[in-house]
Amino acid sequence: MNFRKCLPPLCLFAFLALVFFFPLLFSGLILARGDTYNYFYPYWDIRNAAFRAGELPLWTPDLFMGAPLLANPQLGVYYPPNWLTAPFRAPAAIALSIVFHVVLAAAGAAWLYRESIGKGWLPAIAAGLVFAFSGHIGAHVEQINQLQGLAWMPLLFALYHRVSSRGAPLRDGLPLAIAWAMQILSGHTQTVFISGVGLLLFGLARACLAPDETSLSRRLPRSMLLLALPFGAALLLSLPQLLPSLELLQLSNRSDGFDLRSATSFSLPPSMLGRGLLPSFDGQPYSEYLAWLGVLGLGLALWGIACRARADRQCQIWLLLALAGLALAFGRFNPLYLPLAELPGFNLFRVPARFLALYSLAMALLAGMGVDALASARERSAGRAAAVAGALAAMLLAAAFVLRADPGLIFGHAPLGAASLGHWLIAWLLLLFLLHSRHRHRGLAAVLLLTLELFLAARNLPYNDLAPADVYFAPRDAIHRLRADQGDELPPGRLLAISQLFFDPADIDALRQQYAKRDMDAAAQFQALVAVKKLTTLMPNQSLVWGLPTLDGFGGGITPTRHYARFSALLLPDGAEPAVDGRLGERLALSECWGACIPNLRWLRATDARALITDRVHDFWHDEIEYDTTLWRFWREAPALDFADSPLDEVRVLHTAPFSDDRAVALDYGLLLTVTDPAGLKALLDEGERILAVSLVDSRDPSTFQPLQPPPFQRVLASDIEVYRLPAGERAFLAPQPVILPADAAGDQAALELLQAGEAVVIQGAAETRDLELAGGAVEITRYSATAVDLRVNAPAPAYLVLADAHYPGWKASVDGAPTPIYRANLLFRALPVPAGESSVRFRFEPALWRDALLAGGLCWLIALALLVHLWRAKGTSQIRETE
């Protein structure tokens, strides 16, 4: 490869990336929607903070009551380009990574064209433009690790083409293994799988369509072997990430694969073809369904097919790959996909629509062929031009008809309007002009017009829907309050946020004025306000950013563990689905619970939940007096309240069933009863299941009131949300008379049933029962950090110590310096045996498997890089000798 000749196209792609992503890079605005905000910003911040401290991010106590970090491949801990972002906070780091990988995707597609199709730079540049700056890549900037994986896909195809076309499998196969390892380390496993399926199809097509006289029975095994060996080497190079992730996968809800319904969820509906394969100027369709190349890009690809498909083997191969990618993307709408979805590999992933990556890459290369054909004097066929223009016109008309007929097919987005129709018509007329033009620079004109169209269409992609950085960086009132309450608590108490984000931020008017000054449209303002509400409630992963531990979190991928999902059944209402991907707070925000199905006090105490965050929109106001209904379920167990010493002399009780007292006032949402003495209130509390809310009121000035909460809850903040404080729970305790069960699936089910029935502690995997009385025992936590916990224990008899932190392989324990096994308690937590008397207990997160994987993987990288340098030097020496 001549790097001097490659430099100008590379600079062009870099320049275009700066132009396309100018607002994201230079406006001071950030991505504040989708997985970027919910998932990747918090994880990247905690990962980069660990990098800056010279550490590996191993474990966090701030999500899911404890969760592994490095084992989660989506963090990309071992992905080298991520190391370069360590000095930056997450929004800037992700913006830089986006631009770098878009340039990598463009350069890779251009090189793939030159490697497998033709040596012309103009069509190669067109292929790079179409792949990197079109809808599919642009829509996936919100999933940064998916974008990173997609950026490596063209290089994989180029390197596989090279290794299967030349006679030096080792020299050319080793770069393929390294590139594949980089894709694996970027962290989006499904993209690795899709790349593997694409390469397999590519190899099969090349073997079947090869023009040489070698028999297929010889070509096919060689082609598959040249694919399998680099992949095996890539797995060895990925060992530092692969082994920890496989360990986590064994504990994941995905360990047995998805059922058919889940595995085919988010399949590409045929009704979305028009909106997905053609650019939109009337709202943003669901990003997973986007794979548009622009009208000009699609027309050029059709022109390339029309000119080359009959005689050009490479055109046939890429056409087959495009059709295969589209067919697989249909998922459940393709009957042939249904048996595939139950096979190993396919059943581990949702969103078959992501196979559009293969369609996007193949069509980008076909568009490059179209540019080459357009610039070639021998390809000026009026009949072909008419056929291509007619086919494209028919597609545009069909798409317009479908989208006009049923706007509901695009999930509530705006129906197709004049902007899209006008753009399609202008682009079609330009294509028609280019196809019939005789100008010698029509190929260059096509690339320039294509670039302009892609830029205009990209204005409606997610990376141009930005928000002020304050929606991520500026702490809200709840954060200030919770951090102040947390103080020097050891360990810091956990919180649980329950919300559907229905409330308006308290400063919504000021925010809207700020957004209007930035010329943000209604859609961008809506996304920014949603982000503010997520920051206010610390949902779903914002607790990572502010160091406020939560019972909840947002996982996806292979987190949280199935132990967490099973434990979540104790916190959810009866019949609710377990929190397999986290987001417990959303599942608890149900209308039948008046907006907040707050878990039983027993489980709040068992998880050491010391704060609750809820919406305030379900509270009632009557005669300008507030009635806090959030905790209505807990009045039935509330103790008697004595308000005799309060300057507020009346208690107004909102309830749902009539009492014998004739003073009850009927309201639309219940009955209101005024009580003037503690005895009267006690009588009502005895029938507490009827009570919705209680407020103290000054009879002389009813505007002076105080909403009451059933003990032990204390409302410490009431603004756009409500924050309730709870006493410290049982973070570490000696288990009285635990039930011992096996640590298997049957044991999990039995443990869940026992806990639901009221059993106090169930320990799984222990060998002996210790059921002595433990009155007078004491446990004190003396040190608490992400990877280390020290406790001082005084047990009156041999007992089991329970620590309400998530159990996970890699945690080691010692009692008085002697290694001690850790068992699983109450489905999720850690337990170990302690002797009678005083003892010192230490928990350390020291996963030996991860350390060994890092050493083995590091050795493989050293060998691979040394071998690569040796082979390159040998190649250079050979070329010099041939020249001489």
URVENQUI-V164974 format. One line per field, one symbol per residue. ss: DSSP state (a for helix, b for strand, c for the rest). burial: + if it has 16 or more other ideal C-beta (glycine too) atoms within 10 Angstrom, else -. A space follows every 50 residues. Layout:
# URVENQUI-V164974
ss=???
burial=???
This chain:
# URVENQUI-V164974
ss=ccaaaaaaaaaaaaaaaaaacaaaaaccbbbccaaaaaaaaaaaaaaaaa aaccccccbbccccccbbccccaaaccccaaaaccccccaaaaaaaaaaa aaaaaaaaaaaaaaaaccccaaaaaaaaaaaaacaaaaaaaacaaaaaaa aaaaaaaaaaaaaaacccaaaaaaaaaaaaaaaaaaccaaaaaaaaaaaa aaaaaaaaaccccccaaaaaaaaaaaaaaaaaaaaaacaaaaaaaaaaaa cbcccccccaaaaccccccaaaaaaaacccccccccaaacccccaaaaaa aaaaaaaaccccaaaaaaaaaaaaaaaaacaaacaaaaaacccccaaacc caaaaaaaaaaaaaaaaaaaaaaaacaaaccaaaaaaaaaaaaaaaaaaa aaaaacaaaacccccccaaaaaaaaaaaaaaaaaaacccccaaaaaaaaa aaaaaaaacccaaacbbbcaaaacccaaaaaaaaaacccccccbbbbbcc cccccccaaaaaaaaaaccccaaaaaaaaaaaaaaaacccccaaaacccb cccbcbccbcbaaaaaaacccccccccccccbcaaaaaccaaaccccccc aaaaaaccbbbbbbbccccbbbccbbbccccaaaaaaccccccccccccb bbbbbcccccccccbbbccbbbbbbccaaaaaaaaccaaabbbbbbbccc ccccbbbbcccccbbbbbccbbbbbccccccbbbbcccbbbcccaaaaaa aaaaaacccccbbbcccccccccccccbbbbbbbcccbbbbbbbbcccbb bbbbbbccccbbbbbccbbbccbbbcccbbbbbbccbbbbbbbbbccaaa aaaaaaaaaaaaaaaaaaaaaaaaaaaaaaaaac
burial=-----+--++-+++-++--++--++---++++++++++++++++++++++ +-----+++++++++++++++++++++++-++--+--++++-++++++++ +++++++++++++++++--+-+++++++++++++++++++++++++++++ ++++++++++++++----+-+++++++++++++++++++++++++++++- +++++++-----------++--+--++-+++-+++++++++++++++++- ++++--++----++-++++-++++++++++++++++++++++++++++++ ++++++++---+-+++++++++-+++++++++++--+--++----+++++ +++++++++++++++++++++++++---++---++--++-+++-++--++ -++-----++--++++---++-++--++-+++-++------++++++-++ +-++--++-+++++++++++++--++-++-++--++----++++++++++ +-+-++----+---+----+---++-++++++++++++++++++++-+++ ++++++++++++++++++++++-----+++++++++++++--+++++++- +-++++++++++++++-+++-+--+++++++++++--+--+-+----+-+ +++++--------+-----++++-+-----+--++--+-++++++++--- ----++++++--+-+-+-++++++++--+-++++++-++++-----++-+ ++-++----+++++++---+---+--+-+-+--+-++-+-+-+-+-+-++ +++++++++++-+-+----+-+++++++++++++----+-+++-+-+--+ --++--+--++--+---+--+-------------
